[in-house]
Amino acid sequence: MADDRRNNEAGEESGGGERRFFAKPKFCQFCADKTLTIDYKKTDLLRKYVTEEGKIRPRRQTGACAKHQRAVAEAVKQARFIALLPYTGKHWEESR
Protein backbone atom coordinates (compact mmCIF):
# COMPACT_ATOMS: atom_id res chain seq x y z
CA MET A 1 0.00 0.00 0.00
CA ALA A 2 2.79 2.44 0.90
CA ASP A 3 4.71 1.46 -2.24
CA ASP A 4 1.67 2.29 -4.38
CA ARG A 5 1.46 5.78 -2.90
CA ARG A 6 5.17 6.39 -3.45
CA ASN A 7 4.89 5.40 -7.09
CA ASN A 8 1.90 7.66 -7.58
CA GLU A 9 3.62 10.57 -5.84
CA ALA A 10 6.71 10.17 -7.98
CA GLY A 11 4.54 10.09 -11.09
CA GLU A 12 6.01 6.87 -12.43
CA GLU A 13 2.70 5.24 -13.27
CA SER A 14 1.12 8.35 -14.74
CA GLY A 15 4.04 8.96 -17.12
CA GLY A 16 5.10 12.16 -15.37
CA GLY A 17 8.78 11.21 -15.54
CA GLU A 18 8.99 11.64 -19.31
CA ARG A 19 10.32 14.85 -20.77
CA ARG A 20 8.06 16.38 -23.33
CA PHE A 21 9.93 19.60 -24.02
CA PHE A 22 13.25 19.55 -25.85
CA ALA A 23 15.05 22.87 -25.86
CA LYS A 24 17.12 23.60 -28.92
CA PRO A 25 20.83 23.80 -28.18
CA LYS A 26 21.99 27.34 -27.53
CA PHE A 27 25.33 28.72 -28.56
CA CYS A 28 27.32 31.70 -27.43
CA GLN A 29 26.91 34.44 -30.02
CA PHE A 30 30.12 36.09 -28.84
CA CYS A 31 32.15 32.92 -29.45
CA ALA A 32 30.49 32.40 -32.84
CA ASP A 33 31.04 35.98 -34.01
CA LYS A 34 34.52 37.13 -32.97
CA THR A 35 33.91 40.69 -34.20
CA LEU A 36 31.08 41.23 -31.70
CA THR A 37 32.38 42.94 -28.58
CA ILE A 38 30.77 43.46 -25.20
CA ASP A 39 30.77 47.11 -24.22
CA TYR A 40 28.71 49.00 -21.66
CA LYS A 41 27.96 51.69 -24.26
CA LYS A 42 26.13 49.23 -26.56
CA THR A 43 22.78 49.43 -24.83
CA ASP A 44 20.86 47.89 -27.74
CA LEU A 45 22.94 44.71 -27.36
CA LEU A 46 22.75 44.71 -23.56
CA ARG A 47 18.95 45.06 -23.53
CA LYS A 48 18.73 41.55 -24.99
CA TYR A 49 20.38 40.26 -21.82
CA VAL A 50 18.10 42.12 -19.40
CA THR A 51 14.49 41.17 -18.60
CA GLU A 52 11.62 43.62 -18.62
CA GLU A 53 11.88 43.78 -14.83
CA GLY A 54 15.50 44.87 -15.14
CA LYS A 55 17.11 41.58 -14.08
CA ILE A 56 20.08 40.10 -15.91
CA ARG A 57 19.03 36.96 -17.80
CA PRO A 58 20.74 33.70 -16.78
CA ARG A 59 23.03 31.68 -19.04
CA ARG A 60 20.45 29.00 -19.63
CA GLN A 61 18.21 31.61 -21.29
CA THR A 62 20.81 33.60 -23.19
CA GLY A 63 22.99 30.71 -24.31
CA ALA A 64 26.18 32.63 -23.56
CA CYS A 65 29.24 30.79 -22.28
CA ALA A 66 30.40 31.46 -18.72
CA LYS A 67 33.20 33.78 -19.77
CA HIS A 68 30.98 36.00 -21.89
CA GLN A 69 28.07 35.88 -19.45
CA ARG A 70 30.33 37.36 -16.77
CA ALA A 71 31.42 40.08 -19.20
CA VAL A 72 27.80 40.85 -20.12
CA ALA A 73 26.82 41.07 -16.45
CA GLU A 74 29.70 43.45 -15.76
CA ALA A 75 28.78 45.61 -18.77
CA VAL A 76 25.12 45.75 -17.70
CA LYS A 77 26.16 46.83 -14.21
CA GLN A 78 28.41 49.55 -15.63
CA ALA A 79 25.65 50.77 -17.96
CA ARG A 80 23.24 50.89 -15.02
CA PHE A 81 25.71 52.85 -12.92
CA ILE A 82 26.08 55.64 -15.49
CA ALA A 83 22.32 55.56 -16.26
CA LEU A 84 22.42 54.06 -19.75
CA LEU A 85 20.20 51.18 -18.53
CA PRO A 86 17.59 51.31 -15.78
CA TYR A 87 17.95 49.33 -12.56
CA THR A 88 14.25 48.40 -12.53
CA GLY A 89 11.60 47.68 -15.11
CA LYS A 90 9.52 50.59 -13.88
CA HIS A 91 11.43 52.98 -16.13
CA TRP A 92 11.70 50.52 -19.01
CA GLU A 93 8.55 51.64 -20.84
CA GLU A 94 9.40 55.31 -20.36
CA SER A 95 12.79 54.95 -22.04
CA ARG A 96 11.43 53.26 -25.18
VEXDREN-2710 file (C-alpha; in Angstrom, 1 decimal):
% VEXDREN-2710
k/r/px/py/pz
1/MET/0.0/0.0/0.0
2/ALA/2.8/2.4/0.9
3/ASP/4.7/1.5/-2.2
4/ASP/1.7/2.3/-4.4
5/ARG/1.5/5.8/-2.9
6/ARG/5.2/6.4/-3.5
7/ASN/4.9/5.4/-7.1
8/ASN/1.9/7.7/-7.6
9/GLU/3.6/10.6/-5.8
10/ALA/6.7/10.2/-8.0
11/GLY/4.5/10.1/-11.1
12/GLU/6.0/6.9/-12.4
13/GLU/2.7/5.2/-13.3
14/SER/1.1/8.3/-14.7
15/GLY/4.0/9.0/-17.1
16/GLY/5.1/12.2/-15.4
17/GLY/8.8/11.2/-15.5
18/GLU/9.0/11.6/-19.3
19/ARG/10.3/14.9/-20.8
20/ARG/8.1/16.4/-23.3
21/PHE/9.9/19.6/-24.0
22/PHE/13.2/19.5/-25.9
23/ALA/15.0/22.9/-25.9
24/LYS/17.1/23.6/-28.9
25/PRO/20.8/23.8/-28.2
26/LYS/22.0/27.3/-27.5
27/PHE/25.3/28.7/-28.6
28/CYS/27.3/31.7/-27.4
29/GLN/26.9/34.4/-30.0
30/PHE/30.1/36.1/-28.8
31/CYS/32.1/32.9/-29.4
32/ALA/30.5/32.4/-32.8
33/ASP/31.0/36.0/-34.0
34/LYS/34.5/37.1/-33.0
35/THR/33.9/40.7/-34.2
36/LEU/31.1/41.2/-31.7
37/THR/32.4/42.9/-28.6
38/ILE/30.8/43.5/-25.2
39/ASP/30.8/47.1/-24.2
40/TYR/28.7/49.0/-21.7
41/LYS/28.0/51.7/-24.3
42/LYS/26.1/49.2/-26.6
43/THR/22.8/49.4/-24.8
44/ASP/20.9/47.9/-27.7
45/LEU/22.9/44.7/-27.4
46/LEU/22.8/44.7/-23.6
47/ARG/19.0/45.1/-23.5
48/LYS/18.7/41.5/-25.0
49/TYR/20.4/40.3/-21.8
50/VAL/18.1/42.1/-19.4
51/THR/14.5/41.2/-18.6
52/GLU/11.6/43.6/-18.6
53/GLU/11.9/43.8/-14.8
54/GLY/15.5/44.9/-15.1
55/LYS/17.1/41.6/-14.1
56/ILE/20.1/40.1/-15.9
57/ARG/19.0/37.0/-17.8
58/PRO/20.7/33.7/-16.8
59/ARG/23.0/31.7/-19.0
60/ARG/20.4/29.0/-19.6
61/GLN/18.2/31.6/-21.3
62/THR/20.8/33.6/-23.2
63/GLY/23.0/30.7/-24.3
64/ALA/26.2/32.6/-23.6
65/CYS/29.2/30.8/-22.3
66/ALA/30.4/31.5/-18.7
67/LYS/33.2/33.8/-19.8
68/HIS/31.0/36.0/-21.9
69/GLN/28.1/35.9/-19.4
70/ARG/30.3/37.4/-16.8
71/ALA/31.4/40.1/-19.2
72/VAL/27.8/40.9/-20.1
73/ALA/26.8/41.1/-16.4
74/GLU/29.7/43.5/-15.8
75/ALA/28.8/45.6/-18.8
76/VAL/25.1/45.7/-17.7
77/LYS/26.2/46.8/-14.2
78/GLN/28.4/49.5/-15.6
79/ALA/25.7/50.8/-18.0
80/ARG/23.2/50.9/-15.0
81/PHE/25.7/52.9/-12.9
82/ILE/26.1/55.6/-15.5
83/ALA/22.3/55.6/-16.3
84/LEU/22.4/54.1/-19.7
85/LEU/20.2/51.2/-18.5
86/PRO/17.6/51.3/-15.8
87/TYR/18.0/49.3/-12.6
88/THR/14.3/48.4/-12.5
89/GLY/11.6/47.7/-15.1
90/LYS/9.5/50.6/-13.9
91/HIS/11.4/53.0/-16.1
92/TRP/11.7/50.5/-19.0
93/GLU/8.5/51.6/-20.8
94/GLU/9.4/55.3/-20.4
95/SER/12.8/55.0/-22.0
96/ARG/11.4/53.3/-25.2
END
